[in-house]
Amino acid sequence: MIRLLLAEDQAMVREALAALLGLEPDFEVVAQVARGDEVLAAARAHAVDVALLDIEMPGMTGIEAAAQLHRELPALKVVVLTTFGRPGYLRRAMESGAHAFLVKDAPAAQLATAVRKVFDGERVIDPTLAAAALSDGANPLTDREREVLRAAADGSTNAELAAALHLSQGTVRNYLSTAIQKLTARNRAEAVRIAREKGWL
């Protein structure tokens, strides 16, 4: 039996996934969590073989949870599921140690096949997303630029950003300016929008 963990904050989606996967004769859903920061403890407690992680979760994103599992439980296989087929998400998920990246509306049979392949040591990537990721290229933003841009998304002033990130206002201004240039945006709001659409934030 392949022991599965499901991490998804929407109860209805999580329960539907559990029911579908539970129909497979070689699967057993042994753990379900609604938060990214509960994934590692649940995986440890239930001797999980494959973790299926949603990207957008409270506490910790699926990509952050995948990286944590990769560090702490390297033998465990990770499948990242997303509603948003953003190429940047795919690249970040694979960099974090995920073994598969699929959109949530994939047919149940396709998901089951992907889980078996991942369990056997293969990598599975949604082909449409893979093509989009290649055409989009790498994320041009540094970790710091991403951090500042993410913090700026709520409309904070440079002074507020500087205080929150423990940087000088000049440094914040420089990071924002560079990010805006790299994304060929007109302003910080447009830079945030572009980076989010590509899955780079």
Secondary structure, DSSP 8 states (H G I E B T S, - for coil): -EEEEEE-S-HHHHHHHHHHHHTSTTEEEEEEESSGGGHHHHHHHTT-SEEEEESS-SSS-HHHHHHHHHHH-TTSEEEEEESS--HHHHHHHHHTT-SEEEETTS-HHHHHHHHHHHHTT--EE-HHHHHHHHHH-S----HHHHHHHHHHTT---HHHHHHHHT--HHHHHHHHHHHHHHTT-SSHHHHHHHHHHTT--
